[in-house]
Amino acid sequence: MAAREKVIEMKREITPSSKKLLITYRALVLVLLALVLLLITGSLFAVIRPSDSGPLFRIGGRTEIRRGRNSGTASSSSGETTAVFSGIGRLRIPVTGKATNSSAEPALPATLILSISFPYPVNDIPFSEELASRIGEFRSVAIGYFSALPEQGITRLEEEAAKTEILKRYNALLRLGRIETLYFTDFMVIE
């Protein structure tokens, strides 16, 4: 009987604060189990899915122009899909002008705001990667070309001549493909 008397019964009391911790712990375990289940399901789906299938969804997206007979764009015999590369972004190019007239008074500095884009074939992955890797060089070429012009040259700029010159300089940088056409958007001179 003495042994029985020495046995102390251990009971744990559940207080309101420990009850909140228990609920939080259970919720975290359920979230962890759901994530593990999601990873296993995704892995199995990736193993079962054919390797030549396209993506299930796209984040972001590309502007695509489908060339063909029934589309509203230019017809192409190959039926290739092209996208518009606008990764160069909007350029703000300071243009420091020379004298505006015969007086020795310098012209006020102006800023040229310009966006450059061009079509490229979507299916040519190496060329797409080269374009993305040369964004900084494309920006530098355009900034160098336009900032070298005097302010009078900017206001009387022949757009086609500028496109031709920049296109020539861009294609000199590229090794895996060629750019056929350039588009200037947001072409503004702010004084």
C-alpha positions as CSV (number, residue, x, y, z in Angstrom):
1,M,0.0,0.0,0.0
2,A,2.9,2.3,0.6
3,A,3.9,2.0,-3.0
4,R,0.5,2.9,-4.1
5,E,0.5,6.0,-2.0
6,K,3.8,7.2,-3.5
7,V,2.5,7.0,-7.1
8,I,1.5,10.4,-8.0
9,E,-1.0,10.7,-10.7
10,M,0.3,13.0,-13.4
11,K,-2.4,14.9,-15.2
12,R,-1.9,17.8,-17.6
13,E,-4.3,20.6,-17.5
14,I,-5.2,22.4,-20.7
15,T,-5.3,26.1,-20.2
16,P,-6.6,28.6,-22.8
17,S,-3.1,29.6,-23.8
18,S,-1.9,26.0,-24.3
19,K,-5.1,25.3,-26.2
20,K,-4.2,28.1,-28.7
21,L,-0.7,26.6,-29.1
22,L,-2.2,23.1,-29.7
23,I,-4.6,24.5,-32.4
24,T,-1.7,26.4,-34.1
25,Y,0.5,23.3,-34.0
26,R,-2.2,21.2,-35.6
27,A,-2.8,23.9,-38.3
28,L,0.9,24.0,-39.2
29,V,1.1,20.2,-39.4
30,L,-1.9,20.2,-41.8
31,V,-0.4,22.9,-44.0
32,L,2.9,21.0,-44.1
33,L,1.1,17.8,-45.1
34,A,-0.8,19.7,-47.8
35,L,2.4,21.0,-49.2
36,V,4.0,17.6,-49.2
37,L,1.0,16.1,-50.9
38,L,1.1,19.0,-53.5
39,L,4.8,18.3,-54.2
40,I,4.2,14.6,-54.6
41,T,1.3,15.1,-57.0
42,G,3.2,17.6,-59.1
43,S,6.2,15.3,-59.3
44,L,4.0,12.4,-60.4
45,F,2.3,14.6,-63.0
46,A,5.6,15.7,-64.4
47,V,6.8,12.1,-64.7
48,I,3.6,11.0,-66.5
49,R,3.3,14.0,-68.8
50,P,4.8,13.7,-72.3
51,S,8.1,15.6,-72.7
52,D,7.0,17.4,-75.9
53,S,3.9,19.0,-74.4
54,G,3.7,22.8,-74.0
55,P,3.3,24.7,-70.7
56,L,0.1,24.4,-68.7
57,F,0.0,28.2,-68.1
58,R,2.2,31.2,-68.6
59,I,3.0,33.9,-66.1
60,G,3.4,37.2,-67.8
61,G,3.0,36.5,-71.5
62,R,4.2,37.6,-74.8
63,T,2.7,39.6,-77.6
64,E,2.5,37.1,-80.4
65,I,1.6,37.7,-84.0
66,R,0.6,34.6,-85.9
67,R,1.4,34.8,-89.5
68,G,-0.7,32.9,-91.9
69,R,-3.6,33.0,-94.3
70,N,-6.5,33.6,-91.9
71,S,-4.8,36.1,-89.6
72,G,-5.0,39.8,-89.9
73,T,-1.2,40.2,-90.3
74,A,1.2,39.8,-93.2
75,S,1.1,36.5,-94.9
76,S,4.0,34.2,-94.7
77,S,4.5,30.9,-96.6
78,S,6.2,29.3,-93.6
79,G,3.3,30.1,-91.2
80,E,5.8,31.0,-88.4
81,T,4.9,32.7,-85.2
82,T,6.6,35.9,-84.3
83,A,6.7,38.0,-81.1
84,V,7.5,41.6,-80.6
85,F,10.7,42.2,-78.6
86,S,10.3,45.3,-76.5
87,G,12.8,44.4,-73.8
88,I,14.9,47.5,-74.5
89,G,12.3,49.6,-72.7
90,R,11.8,53.3,-72.8
91,L,15.0,55.3,-73.3
92,R,15.5,58.8,-72.0
93,I,18.5,60.2,-73.9
94,P,19.9,63.6,-73.0
95,V,20.7,65.6,-76.1
96,T,23.0,68.6,-75.5
97,G,22.6,70.9,-78.5
98,K,25.1,73.2,-80.1
99,A,24.2,76.8,-80.8
100,T,20.6,77.3,-82.0
101,N,21.5,80.0,-84.5
102,S,24.5,82.0,-85.5
103,S,24.8,83.6,-82.0
104,A,27.2,82.1,-79.5
105,E,24.4,81.4,-77.1
106,P,24.2,77.6,-76.3
107,A,20.9,75.8,-76.8
108,L,19.0,74.4,-73.8
109,P,19.5,70.7,-73.3
110,A,16.7,68.5,-74.5
111,T,15.7,64.9,-73.7
112,L,14.7,62.4,-76.3
113,I,12.2,59.8,-75.1
114,L,12.2,56.7,-77.3
115,S,11.1,53.1,-77.2
116,I,12.4,50.6,-79.7
117,S,10.8,47.2,-80.6
118,F,11.2,44.7,-83.3
119,P,9.7,41.3,-84.4
120,Y,11.6,38.1,-83.9
121,P,10.7,34.4,-84.4
122,V,9.3,32.8,-81.2
123,N,10.5,29.3,-82.1
124,D,14.2,30.3,-82.4
125,I,15.1,29.9,-78.7
126,P,18.9,30.6,-79.1
127,F,18.2,33.8,-80.9
128,S,15.6,34.8,-78.3
129,E,18.2,34.2,-75.5
130,E,20.8,36.2,-77.4
131,L,18.4,39.1,-77.7
132,A,17.7,39.0,-74.0
133,S,21.4,38.9,-73.1
134,R,22.1,41.9,-75.3
135,I,19.5,44.4,-73.9
136,G,22.2,46.5,-72.3
137,E,24.2,46.7,-75.5
138,F,21.1,47.6,-77.5
139,R,20.4,50.4,-75.1
140,S,24.0,51.7,-75.3
141,V,23.9,51.6,-79.1
142,A,20.7,53.7,-79.3
143,I,21.8,56.1,-76.6
144,G,25.2,56.5,-78.3
145,Y,23.7,57.2,-81.7
146,F,21.1,59.7,-80.6
147,S,23.2,61.5,-78.0
148,A,25.9,62.1,-80.7
149,L,23.4,64.0,-82.9
150,P,23.2,67.8,-82.4
151,E,19.9,69.1,-81.1
152,Q,19.0,70.4,-84.5
153,G,19.6,66.9,-85.9
154,I,17.1,65.5,-83.4
155,T,14.3,67.9,-84.3
156,R,14.9,67.3,-88.1
157,L,15.6,63.6,-87.7
158,E,14.7,61.4,-90.6
159,E,13.2,58.4,-88.9
160,E,13.9,55.9,-91.6
161,A,17.6,56.9,-91.8
162,A,17.9,56.5,-88.0
163,K,16.1,53.1,-88.1
164,T,18.5,51.9,-90.8
165,E,21.6,53.0,-88.9
166,I,20.5,51.5,-85.6
167,L,19.4,48.3,-87.3
168,K,22.8,48.0,-88.9
169,R,24.5,48.5,-85.5
170,Y,22.2,46.0,-83.8
171,N,22.8,43.3,-86.4
172,A,26.5,43.9,-86.1
173,L,26.2,42.8,-82.5
174,L,24.1,39.7,-83.2
175,R,25.6,36.3,-84.0
176,L,22.6,33.9,-84.0
177,G,20.1,35.7,-86.2
178,R,19.2,39.0,-87.8
179,I,16.6,41.7,-87.0
180,E,14.6,42.7,-90.1
181,T,12.6,45.7,-89.0
182,L,12.7,48.3,-86.2
183,Y,9.8,50.2,-84.8
184,F,10.1,53.5,-82.9
185,T,7.3,54.2,-80.4
186,D,7.1,57.0,-77.8
187,F,9.4,59.2,-80.0
188,M,9.3,62.6,-78.3
189,V,11.8,65.4,-77.8
190,I,11.3,67.4,-74.6
191,E,13.1,70.7,-74.2
